[in-house]
Amino acid sequence: MISCGMMVGEPAMLAYGGLSGLATGMATLLGLVMLSERDGADRTVGALGLALVGLKLGQEVHHVAPMLSEFGDASIQVATWAHGMGAGMAMVFFGGQAGGKWMAVERKRDLRQRGDGSAIKPGLN
């Protein structure tokens, strides 16, 4: 998906050989999981991680130069589209997983409420 997004968003880029979009997606997904399924300090770390990813993406949109590195060759450029696609795909994946969990919980609740013994019994998961 990231490669397809690069072809649409950056058609002038002849080659994309980095894993930065994947790394951005993984950092985003980790932040979302920590924010939603943990408590205390883990939630704080998740929120901070998501804020840093957002700041980095915002900086890339407004500035052509990389934030944390320097390229020796002018032909190498920041792949803002790849980073955005990575973060976006992480959010889609996380949303799908959260929706799937919600549907499974609702299904178990519905089956337990039927009470005919044909499905999940209380106490068994």
PASE-760580 format. One record per residue: z, x, y of N, C-alpha, C, O in turn. Coordinates in steps of 0.05 Angstrom, whole numbers, padded with zeros to 5 digits, always signed. Atoms other than C-alpha are relative to their C-alpha. Layout:
% residues N
ZXYZXYZXYZXY ...
***
This chain:
% residues 125
+00000+00016-00024+00000+00000+00000+00000+00017+00025-00013+00011+00045 -00001-00018-00024+00016+00057+00048-00028+00012+00005-00036+00013+00028 +00027-00011-00003-00052+00088+00035-00020-00020+00012-00036-00014+00029 +00017+00021-00011-00087+00022+00048+00006-00005+00029-00012-00009+00046 -00007+00003-00028-00048+00014+00112-00010+00023+00017-00017+00018+00041 +00011-00023-00015-00069+00084+00133-00030-00003+00005-00039+00004+00027 +00029+00004-00004-00142+00066+00123-00006-00020+00022-00025-00017+00037 +00003+00021-00020-00134+00005+00167+00010+00009+00027-00003+00007+00048 -00013-00007-00025-00087+00033+00219-00009+00026+00013-00008+00029+00037 +00008-00026-00010-00112+00104+00225-00027+00008-00013-00028+00028-00028 +00026-00006+00013-00186+00104+00204-00011+00027+00007-00027+00039-00008 +00010-00027-00008-00199+00169+00242+00014+00022-00015+00003+00045-00016 -00013-00021+00015-00149+00207+00199-00015+00005-00026-00017-00013-00042 +00016-00006+00023-00190+00242+00147+00016+00003-00026+00006-00003-00047 -00017-00004+00024-00133+00259+00100+00029-00006+00007+00038+00000+00028 -00029+00004-00002-00062+00238+00089+00012+00011-00025+00008-00001-00047 -00010-00012+00024-00025+00283+00042+00030+00001-00001+00041+00015-00019 -00029-00002+00000+00048+00273+00059+00013-00023-00015+00001-00043-00023 -00017+00020+00013+00103+00233+00027+00019-00013+00020+00039-00025+00013 -00019+00009-00020+00135+00215+00093+00002-00030+00001+00024-00041+00008 -00001+00029+00000+00117+00141+00088+00019-00009-00023+00034-00028-00019 -00018+00007+00022+00151+00138+00020+00029+00007+00006+00047-00008-00001 -00027-00008-00008+00211+00176+00046+00013-00019+00020+00036-00026+00018 -00010+00019-00020+00218+00129+00105+00006-00027-00013+00026-00039-00007 -00006+00024+00015+00213+00070+00058+00025+00002-00016+00041-00017-00017 -00024-00004+00016+00267+00098+00013+00025+00000+00017+00045-00012+00010 -00023+00000-00019+00313+00111+00072+00006-00028+00010+00029-00035+00012 -00004+00028-00009+00302+00040+00096+00012-00017-00021+00030-00032-00016 -00010+00016+00022+00314+00010+00028+00029+00007-00006+00045-00011-00011 -00028-00008+00005+00378+00050+00018+00018-00011+00022+00040-00021+00016 -00016+00012-00021+00403+00028+00086+00004-00030-00003+00026-00040+00002 -00002+00029+00004+00388-00045+00071+00019-00007-00023+00035-00025-00021 -00018+00005+00023+00423-00042+00003+00029+00006+00007+00047-00010+00001 -00027-00007-00008+00484-00007+00032+00012-00021+00019+00035-00027+00018 -00009+00019-00019+00488-00057+00088+00006-00027-00013+00024-00041-00004 -00003+00027+00012+00482-00118+00043+00019-00002-00024+00032-00022-00028 -00015+00001+00025+00518-00100-00021+00026+00016+00000+00040+00016-00021 -00024-00017-00001+00574-00055+00001+00019-00011+00021+00013-00031+00034 -00018+00008-00021+00634-00060+00047+00012+00025+00013+00009+00047+00002 -00013-00022-00013+00673-00016+00095-00018+00022+00010-00037+00016+00024 +00015-00024-00010+00646+00054+00108-00029-00001-00009-00046+00009+00005 +00027+00001+00010+00585+00042+00065-00018-00017+00018-00041-00010+00023 +00015+00018-00018+00562-00015+00110-00006+00015+00026-00028+00012+00037 +00004-00015-00024+00572+00030+00170-00022+00021-00003-00039+00024+00014 +00021-00021+00005+00530+00086+00139-00027-00013-00003-00047-00003+00007 +00025+00015+00003+00476+00035+00120-00011-00008+00027-00035-00005+00033 +00008+00009-00027+00474+00007+00191-00009+00024+00017-00029+00023+00031 +00008-00024-00015+00472+00077+00221-00027+00011-00010-00043+00020+00006 +00026-00009+00011+00416+00098+00174-00023-00017+00009-00044-00006+00017 +00022+00018-00009+00374+00037+00192-00005+00004+00030-00028+00004+00039 +00003-00005-00028+00387+00050+00266-00015+00026+00005-00033+00027+00023 +00015-00025-00003+00363+00122+00259-00029-00002-00008-00046+00009+00005 +00028+00004+00007+00300+00101+00222-00014-00015+00022-00037-00008+00029 +00012+00015-00022+00287+00050+00277-00005+00017+00025-00026+00015+00037 +00003-00018-00023+00298+00102+00331-00023+00020-00004-00039+00025+00014 +00022-00019+00006+00251+00151+00297-00027-00014+00002-00046-00003+00013 +00025+00015-00002+00197+00098+00289-00007-00006+00029-00030-00004+00037 +00005+00006-00028+00205+00078+00362-00009+00025+00015-00027+00023+00032 +00008-00025-00013+00200+00150+00384-00029+00008-00007-00044+00017+00010 +00027-00007+00008+00136+00160+00344-00021-00018+00013-00043-00009+00019 +00018+00018-00013+00104+00099+00375-00005+00009+00029-00028+00007+00039 +00002-00007-00029+00117+00124+00446-00007+00029+00006-00015+00035+00028 +00006-00029-00004+00107+00199+00437-00018+00010-00023-00013+00004-00046 +00018-00011+00020+00051+00235+00401+00012+00023-00015+00006+00026-00039 -00012-00024+00013+00092+00297+00385+00021-00009-00020+00035-00029-00016 -00021+00006+00019+00137+00298+00324+00028+00004+00011+00032+00020+00029 -00027-00001-00010+00211+00288+00335+00016+00024-00011+00031+00037+00004 -00017-00020+00013+00241+00337+00285-00014+00025-00010-00002+00042-00022 +00014-00023+00010+00187+00386+00269-00022+00009+00019-00028-00006+00038 +00022-00009-00017+00131+00427+00300-00022+00010-00019-00018+00025-00038 +00024-00007+00016+00061+00435+00271-00014+00023+00013-00019+00022+00038 +00015-00023-00011+00024+00501+00280-00029-00006+00005-00042+00008+00021 +00029+00007-00003-00044+00467+00275-00002-00027+00015+00011-00046+00008 +00003+00024-00017-00066+00416+00327-00013-00023-00016-00011-00046-00008 +00013+00022+00016-00105+00377+00273+00020-00016-00016+00014-00037-00026 -00021+00014+00014-00040+00358+00239+00014-00019+00019+00023-00010+00041 -00013+00019-00018-00011+00295+00269+00020-00017-00015+00021-00018-00039 -00021+00017+00011+00047+00248+00259-00014-00025-00011-00031-00037+00001 +00011+00024+00013+00030+00191+00211+00018-00024+00005+00031-00034-00013 -00017+00023-00008+00064+00135+00249-00005-00024-00018+00014-00038-00025 +00007+00023+00016+00027+00082+00209+00013+00002-00028+00022-00018-00039 -00011-00004+00027+00051+00112+00143+00030-00005+00001+00041-00018-00018 -00028+00004-00003+00123+00112+00167+00006-00030+00004+00025-00041-00009 -00004+00029-00004+00118+00040+00191-00006-00016-00025+00008-00035-00031 +00007+00014+00025+00084+00018+00127+00022+00004-00021+00029-00014-00036 -00021-00006+00019+00138+00052+00086+00024-00017+00005+00036-00029-00013 -00023+00016-00008+00194+00017+00124-00006-00030-00005+00011-00044-00014 +00008+00028+00004+00156-00049+00122+00000-00008-00030+00009-00029-00037 +00001+00006+00028+00144-00046+00047+00029+00000-00012+00034-00016-00030 -00028+00001+00009+00218-00030+00036+00013-00027+00007+00028-00038-00009 -00011+00026-00008+00236-00093+00075-00011-00022-00017+00004-00041-00024 +00012+00021+00017+00187-00135+00035+00013+00002-00028+00020-00019-00040 -00012-00003+00027+00214-00106-00031+00029-00010+00000+00037-00024-00018 -00028+00008-00002+00286-00116-00009+00002-00031+00002+00019-00043-00011 +00000+00029-00003+00271-00188+00013-00006-00014-00026+00006-00034-00033 +00007+00012+00026+00239-00203-00054+00023+00003-00020+00028-00016-00035 -00023-00004+00018+00298-00173-00092+00023-00019+00007+00036-00030-00010 -00022+00018-00009+00348-00212-00050-00006-00029-00007+00011-00043-00016 +00008+00027+00007+00309-00276-00060+00002-00005-00030+00009-00026-00039 -00002+00002+00029+00305-00263-00135+00029-00003-00009+00035-00019-00027 -00029+00002+00007+00381-00253-00139+00010-00028+00007+00025-00040-00009 -00009+00027-00009+00393-00317-00100-00010-00021-00019+00005-00039-00027 +00011+00020+00018+00347-00356-00145+00014+00001-00028+00019-00020-00040 -00014-00002+00026+00381-00329-00208+00028-00012+00001+00037-00025-00017 -00027+00011-00004+00450-00347-00181-00001-00031+00001+00015-00044-00012 +00003+00029-00002+00426-00417-00163-00007-00012-00028+00003-00034-00035 +00007+00010+00026+00395-00426-00232+00024-00001-00019+00028-00020-00033 -00025+00000+00016+00460-00406-00267+00018-00023+00008+00029-00036-00009 -00018+00021-00010+00499-00454-00223-00011-00027-00010+00004-00044-00018 +00012+00026+00008+00450-00511-00239+00005-00004-00030+00011-00026-00038 -00003+00003+00029+00454-00497-00314+00029-00006-00007+00034-00021-00026 -00028+00004+00005+00530-00495-00312+00008-00029+00007+00025-00041-00006 -00007+00027-00009+00533-00561-00275-00011-00022-00019-00001-00044-00019 +00011+00019+00018+00491-00596-00328+00020-00009-00021+00022-00032-00027 -00022+00006+00017+00549-00592-00376-00008-00009-00028+00009-00018-00043 +00008+00009+00027+00508-00608-00439+00002+00022-00021-00004+00017-00044 -00004-00021+00019+00522-00541-00471-00026+00014-00009-00025+00032-00025 +00026-00011+00010+00448-00525-00479-00007+00026+00015-00026+00039+00007 +00007-00024-00015+00449-00468-00429+00024+00019+00002+00039+00022-00017 -00021-00019-00005+00496-00417-00400+00028-00013+00000+00031-00033+00014 -00027+00011+00001+00569-00431-00415+00017+00015+00022+00013+00038+00027 -00017-00013-00020+00622-00417-00361+00013+00025-00011+00023+00025-00034 -00012-00025+00009+00648-00346-00365-00019+00019-00012-00013+00043-00015 +00020-00018+00011+00585-00318-00396-00021+00005+00021-00031-00014+00033 +00020-00006-00020+00536-00282-00352-00024+00013-00013-00044+00019+00000 
***
